[in-house]
Amino acid sequence: MKSIIAGRIEAAADGTQRTSSVRWALAGLSLSMLLASLGTSIANVGLPTLAQAFGVSFQAVQWIVLAYLLAITTLIVSVGRLGDIAGRRRLLLAGIALYTAASALCGVAPALWLLIGARAAQGLGAAIMMALTIAFVGETVPKARTGSAMGLLGTMSAVGTALGPSLGGVLIAGFGWRAIFFVSVPLGLLTLLLAYRHLPLDRHDPKTDRPGFDSLGTLLLALALAAYGLAMTLGRGHFGPLNIALLLAALLGAAFFLLVEARVPSPLIRLAAFRDALLSGSLAMNLLVSAVMMATLVVGPFYLSRSLGLEAAIVGIVMSIGPAISTVSGIPAGRLVDRLGAPVMVMVGLVAMAAGSLALSLLPALFGVAGYVAAIAVLTPGYQLFQAANNTAVMADVHADQRGVISGLLSLSRNLGLITGASAMGALFAIASAATDIATAAPEAVATGMRITFAVAAALIVGAIAIAGASRRIAGRPSRSAKAS
């Protein structure tokens, strides 16, 4: 009897210890996501100060932001795959260490070229952190709580993005521009400590069983994505010969990449994975949804200032409402996914986003700022619900040796959506406004552009709903081989 009681006490203690370790591991993963998102937004507010500090043009100083974004976009799939092969824990630790060291280097950089190089290195660290943080959820969190974990990571991503501009402004005003990079150093060290102590150890498989790393495929994909990213960001949405040349280079690079992947023994991305309707559909939906969310960041400030006549400070407050709603809705969204299931919540999230996009097209013209805020209050929780459900659905049944690359593909589709949304939705807004310069356009023209842009956004979300339904039908259809048997 005593032995049974002692065994139960020991099991209970072991369970409590394991739960505590999971919580600390999730805290480390959350900080990792926070840091990567913070690095995306905190530098933007400092660009005017940096241009003055280095005595360079705004076009030159833009590369401080572009270097970070391009490094993430071009390398996020590759580092995910490298984590699958070499070990996710050791690579994540290396990524956090690189991000932290690069942040310190950004803070002491004496010249612009060195700052841009350090930002690229910081972007590589962020790519590792973004790709492997989602991949680690399957190894650290019980399956029944996956949705909650995804919701928490979505919340931390929103917090980092929302915190960046305000924190950056305070730090620059109080301590100078170098502080916006130094602030990530102690946070990075804390993240590194938590990850080192609480993340599960990598499994040591025999070296003969390990697949090789697809170096050529990695290079081709990086070049194609870099060309696409530059095509979509240079010229601020105005396409010229250089943008067209870069798009053609991206298409050519993608074609060569597909040829290589079909022939190498250990491809970076198994092309057969895209025959999975659920994966392909999820990536396509992620891209469309991210493009729509970027439209709120690109179009919103112009509409609030030019059409509604709000002062800059009030515009900032109104624009912060969306990220604030994201922050408080992420964890509840994840819990709903755990309770009601990912497929259902994907649909619910998309329907809410369609309603929110349509509301952004109609309500601000009728009710002004109140209409804008009401529409955002519908759109943003829908986005958080979709993200938590979509990530959970994709990662639920992924084989352990593919978690890194699939997680990287999810992050890549989101980044491509953000880049495409900034360019394409911004260009649509300008065309719909019928103005050569949005900054000086008439209030009525800007209102027209807002209405048309978000009507198109609603149509894109309806397209995502159609993709969700079609992918579920195809995935549920028995294969020919199954029928034959």
Secondary structure, DSSP 8 states (H G I E B T S, - for coil): -HHHHHHHHHHHHHHHHHHHHHHHHHHHHHHHHHHHHHHHHTTGGGHHHHHHHHT--HHHHTHHHHHHHHHHHHHHHHHHHHHHHH-HHHHHHHHHHHHHHHHHHHHH--SHHHHHHHHHHHHHHHHHHHHHHHHHHHHHS-GGGHHHHHHHHHHHHHHHHHHHHHHHHHHHHHH-TTHHHHTHHHHHHHHHHHHHHHS-------GGGS----HHHHHHHHHHHHHHHHHHHTTTT---HHHHHHHHHHHHHHHHHHHHHTTSSS-SS-GGGGG-HHHHHHHHHHHHHHHHHHHHHHHHHHIIIIIS---HHHHHHHHTHHHHHHHHHHHHHHHHHHHH-HHHHHHHHHHHHHHHHHHHHHHHHHHTHHHHHHHHHHHHHHHHHHHHHHHHHHHTT--GGGHHHHHHHHHHHHHHHHHHIIIIIHHHHHHHHT-S-GGG--HHHHHHHHHHHHHHHHHHHHHHHHHHHHHHHHHHS--HHHHH-
